[in-house]
Amino acid sequence: MKAPLKLIPLTPPIFPPAANRVSDRPLLIYFPGMDGSGVLIEPQLPSLRSAFEVWGLVIPTHDRRSWGELVEDGADLLYRFRRKTKRPLYLCGESFGGCLALHLVENHPHLCDRLILINCASAFEHQHLLRWSVPLVQWFAPSLYSVATQGLLPFLADWERVPAPHRHRLLSAMQAVKPESAAWRLSLLDRPELDRTPISQPTLIIAAANDRLLPSVEESQRLAEHCLQSQCIILPDSGHTCLLEPEINLMGLLKQANFWPQESFRRMHQTLTDILLSTK
């Protein structure tokens, strides 16, 4: 029996329990990269929390679901949110998670209100030098796999822009995925199976110009043709794991693109002010 996919809260409640209030912040659901965890968005959470309730999809480290199974199981989780709340839902996919988010929106177009794609790994099929390695990874012994993940770090993160603690966190997340699962996820990217049907949701496409792993800027141009209401932001100096870079502020990018829930933010700020005044 497959271990279930999970959605876990990444930001604490905005209101204290004594306030007896329910947040009306939009939901931001983060679909992670190959590591399958919410680790890589953690540096962005303090600023995102001001406007969103952030949840992260967790994919088991040994998981070998097909695209179809990932999409249907992920959709089931999001449908539960839709049944519980009428709040807007932003779907944010990074790398592998961007490809999964595209699959989900193509098959369940009414599940999210807005889509954010960050260095989307749908570009993998255009990276021929990487594709040859897919069948080899599953045969790596644990010691060799550990060395291989360390060797991959410079392609994922610019060491001059990503602090050492974040690099260690990235490496730990990568090494937590079993070699067989890593090979399976790479094989999924090698066969993306995207329909490339038009996506009607407003979409923000973020691409790193210094991505050493994937041709993210070129892919952003292809995605812009696929997404009918799209905006593109190119990060001129960033690498593949741009959310780990202190210079990058995802909330700031959302504001720059006018892609953030301004009205919700104003209501939340006013409510917090009312609570603080009432407790004085």
C-alpha positions in Angstrom: 0.0 0.0 0.0 1.4 3.4 -1.0 2.1 5.9 1.8 -0.3 8.9 1.4 0.6 12.3 0.1 0.2 14.9 2.9 -0.4 18.6 3.2 1.2 20.1 6.2 0.9 23.6 7.6 4.1 25.7 7.0 2.9 28.8 8.8 1.4 29.0 12.3 -2.1 30.5 12.8 -2.1 34.3 12.5 -4.5 34.8 15.4 -4.0 33.6 18.9 -6.5 30.9 20.1 -8.0 33.4 22.5 -9.0 35.6 19.7 -11.6 33.1 18.6 -11.2 34.2 14.9 -10.7 32.3 11.7 -8.2 33.6 9.2 -9.5 34.8 5.8 -6.0 34.7 4.3 -5.8 33.0 0.9 -4.2 29.5 0.9 -0.8 29.1 -0.8 -0.1 25.5 -1.5 3.6 24.7 -2.1 4.4 21.8 -4.4 8.1 21.0 -3.7 11.0 19.9 -6.0 12.6 16.5 -6.2 13.2 16.3 -2.5 9.4 16.1 -2.0 9.5 18.3 1.2 8.7 21.9 2.1 12.3 22.6 3.2 13.3 24.8 0.3 10.5 27.4 0.8 11.2 27.9 4.6 13.3 31.1 4.1 10.3 32.7 2.4 7.7 31.9 5.0 8.1 34.9 7.3 7.1 37.3 4.6 4.6 35.1 3.0 2.8 34.7 6.3 1.8 38.3 6.2 -0.7 37.6 3.4 -1.1 33.8 3.1 -1.8 30.7 5.0 1.0 28.4 3.6 0.7 24.7 3.3 3.2 22.3 1.7 2.7 19.0 -0.1 4.9 16.2 1.3 5.7 13.3 -1.1 7.1 10.2 0.7 10.8 9.7 0.2 10.3 6.2 -1.3 7.3 7.2 -3.5 6.9 5.8 -7.0 3.6 7.1 -8.1 2.9 7.8 -11.8 2.0 11.3 -13.0 -1.6 10.2 -13.0 -1.5 8.9 -9.5 0.3 12.0 -8.2 -2.3 14.3 -9.9 -5.3 12.4 -8.6 -4.0 12.0 -5.0 -2.9 15.7 -5.0 -6.2 16.8 -6.4 -8.1 14.8 -3.7 -6.1 16.7 -1.0 -6.9 20.1 -2.6 -10.6 19.2 -3.0 -10.8 18.7 0.7 -9.5 22.3 1.2 -12.1 23.5 -1.3 -14.9 21.9 0.6 -13.7 23.4 3.9 -13.2 27.0 2.8 -14.1 29.5 0.1 -10.8 31.2 0.4 -8.7 31.8 -2.8 -6.2 29.1 -3.5 -2.8 29.9 -4.9 -0.8 26.9 -6.2 3.0 27.4 -6.1 5.1 24.7 -7.8 8.9 24.8 -7.8 11.0 22.6 -10.2 9.5 19.1 -10.0 6.6 20.6 -8.2 6.0 23.0 -11.0 5.6 20.2 -13.5 3.2 18.5 -11.1 1.2 21.7 -10.7 0.9 22.0 -14.4 -0.4 18.5 -14.6 -2.9 19.2 -11.9 -4.2 22.4 -13.4 -4.5 20.8 -16.8 -6.7 17.9 -15.4 -8.5 19.9 -12.6 -8.7 23.5 -13.9 -11.1 24.7 -11.2 -8.9 23.6 -8.2 -6.8 26.7 -8.0 -7.4 30.4 -8.6 -3.8 31.4 -9.3 -0.7 29.5 -10.4 3.0 30.3 -9.6 5.7 28.4 -11.4 9.3 28.6 -10.2 12.1 27.2 -12.4 9.6 24.6 -13.7 11.1 21.2 -14.4 9.0 20.8 -17.5 12.3 22.1 -19.0 13.9 18.7 -18.3 12.9 17.1 -21.6 14.9 19.8 -23.3 18.1 19.1 -21.3 19.6 16.3 -23.3 22.8 16.0 -21.2 20.8 15.2 -18.1 18.4 12.7 -19.7 21.1 10.1 -20.3 21.7 9.8 -16.5 18.1 8.8 -15.7 18.5 5.0 -15.9 21.8 5.0 -14.0 20.7 6.6 -10.7 18.6 3.7 -9.5 21.7 1.5 -9.5 23.8 3.8 -7.3 24.9 2.3 -4.0 24.0 4.5 -1.0 27.6 5.7 -0.7 27.8 6.6 -4.4 24.4 8.3 -4.3 25.5 10.4 -1.4 28.6 11.5 -3.3 26.5 12.2 -6.4 24.1 14.4 -4.6 27.0 16.4 -3.2 28.4 16.8 -6.7 25.0 18.1 -7.9 24.9 20.9 -5.4 26.9 23.5 -7.4 24.3 23.0 -10.2 21.4 23.5 -7.9 22.7 26.3 -5.7 25.1 29.2 -6.3 27.4 29.0 -3.3 28.0 32.7 -3.4 24.3 33.4 -3.1 23.1 30.5 -0.9 24.3 30.6 2.8 26.0 27.4 4.1 23.1 26.5 6.5 20.7 26.5 3.5 23.1 24.4 1.4 23.3 21.8 4.2 19.5 21.8 4.4 19.2 21.3 0.7 21.7 18.4 0.8 19.9 16.7 3.6 16.6 17.0 1.8 18.1 15.5 -1.4 19.8 12.6 0.4 16.6 11.7 2.2 15.1 10.6 -1.1 16.0 7.0 -1.9 18.1 6.4 -5.1 15.2 4.3 -6.6 12.7 7.1 -5.9 15.1 9.8 -7.3 15.5 7.7 -10.5 11.7 7.3 -10.7 11.1 11.0 -10.4 13.7 11.8 -13.0 12.0 9.2 -15.3 8.8 11.1 -14.8 10.5 14.4 -15.9 11.9 12.5 -18.8 8.3 11.7 -19.9 6.4 14.8 -18.7 3.2 13.8 -20.5 1.9 17.3 -20.4 -1.0 18.0 -22.8 0.0 21.6 -23.2 -3.7 22.6 -23.2 -4.2 26.3 -22.5 -4.3 27.3 -18.8 -6.7 30.1 -18.1 -5.7 30.9 -14.5 -3.6 34.0 -13.9 0.0 32.6 -13.8 3.2 34.0 -12.6 6.3 32.4 -14.1 9.6 32.9 -12.3 12.8 31.8 -14.0 16.5 32.0 -12.9 18.8 33.2 -15.6 21.8 31.6 -13.9 20.1 28.2 -13.5 22.9 25.7 -14.2 20.6 22.7 -14.0 17.8 23.5 -16.4 17.1 26.0 -19.3 14.6 27.8 -17.1 14.5 31.1 -19.0 13.8 29.3 -22.3 11.1 27.2 -20.6 9.5 30.3 -19.2 8.9 31.5 -22.7 7.3 28.2 -23.7 5.1 28.3 -20.6 4.0 31.8 -21.3 2.5 30.6 -24.6 0.8 27.8 -22.7 -0.7 30.0 -20.0 -3.2 32.5 -21.3 -2.9 35.1 -18.5 0.8 34.9 -17.7 3.5 37.2 -16.4 7.2 36.3 -16.4 9.9 37.5 -14.0 13.5 36.7 -14.8 15.9 36.6 -11.9 19.2 37.7 -13.6 21.7 36.4 -11.0 19.8 33.5 -9.4 20.4 29.7 -9.6 17.9 26.8 -9.6 17.1 26.9 -5.9 16.5 30.6 -5.9 14.1 30.6 -2.9 17.1 29.8 -0.7 18.9 33.0 -1.7 18.6 35.8 0.8 18.4 38.4 -2.0 15.2 36.7 -3.3 11.9 37.6 -1.6 9.0 35.7 -3.1 6.4 38.0 -1.4 8.2 40.9 -3.0 8.0 39.3 -6.4 4.3 38.7 -6.0 3.8 42.4 -5.1 6.0 43.4 -8.0 3.7 41.5 -10.3 0.5 42.7 -8.5 -0.1 39.0 -7.8 -0.7 39.2 -4.1 -4.0 39.4 -2.2 -4.0 43.1 -1.3 -7.5 43.3 0.1 -7.0 40.2 2.3 -3.8 41.7 3.6 -5.6 45.0 4.5 -8.4 43.1 6.3 -6.0 41.0 8.2 -3.9 44.0 9.2 -7.1 45.8 10.4 -8.3 42.8 12.4 -4.9 42.4 14.1 -4.9 46.0 15.0 -8.4 45.7 16.5 -7.3 42.7 18.5 -4.3 44.5 19.9 -6.3 47.6 20.8 -9.0 45.5 22.5 -6.4 43.8 24.7 -4.8 47.0 26.0 
